[in-house]
Amino acid sequence: MPDGKAKQYLAEYLELWHVTDAAYSKLLKRWNLSLNALWVIDLLYRHPEGVEPAVIAELTHTLRQTVTVVLNDLEERGCLYREPNLTDRRRKRIRLTPAGRKFCGEVLETVGRIELDCIAEMNEEEQQQLIRLSRRFCANLARAVEAE
């Protein structure tokens, strides 16, 4: 059973998640995007050949329904199109339009620059420690969820 210190540290850690989420939300408000949308556009930007929605959900660790909402919004903005599969009408490949590629590039460049500036304020040992401990917490959480 966790002691009082563990509960305190967990509360502090989770508060930091909330603060981080709020910071991303504030930044992404500039483009009227959610954090889920950021993950989707990052994936689509890195895969100009297109990606199926189910693969987007899997690779971004996002619910399929959430991906659908994000894709609908980005399609309405003219950022992407759904390319039909010639052999299976139920399947679509999602691709960025030229305007969408430009938009996503702008968003990703701005967000990436800010993120890089923030982590660069830590020395290499701190950066490695951040990754190591975050990875350990995530693995512990995933294992605990699977055991439930």
C-alpha positions, 0 to 999 in steps of 0.5 A, a space after each residue: 500500500 502506498 504511503 503518504 509521500 507516494 500519494 503526495 508525489 502522485 498528486 504533484 505529478 498529476 497536477 503537472 500533467 494538468 498544467 502541461 495539458 493547459 499549456 498545450 491547449 492555450 498554445 493550440 487555441 491559436 489554430 483552434 486545435 486540440 491536443 488530439 488534433 496535434 497528434 493526428 496532424 503530426 502523424 499525417 504530416 510524417 506520412 504523406 502517402 496517407 494513413 487509414 483512420 484505424 491506424 491513426 487511432 492506434 499510432 496516436 493512442 487515441 479512441 477511434 471516435 475521437 480520431 473521426 471527430 478530428 478528421 471531420 474537423 480537419 476535412 471541413 477546414 480543407 486540410 485533408 481528404 479521404 481517398 477511397 480504397 479501390 478494393 474495399 469501399 469501407 476503407 479510406 486513406 487519409 491524406 493532407 491537401 496542399 493547404 493542409 500540409 502547409 497549415 500542419 507544417 506551420 503548427 508543427 514547426 511552432 509547437 516543435 520549436 517551443 517544445 525543443 526550447 523547453 527541453 533544451 533548458 535541461 542538461 543532458 542528464 536531466 533530459 535522460 532522467 525525464 524520459 527514463 522516469 516518465 517511461 517507467 511510470 507509463 509502463 507501470 500504469 499500463 501494467 496496472 490497467 491491464 491487471 484490472 
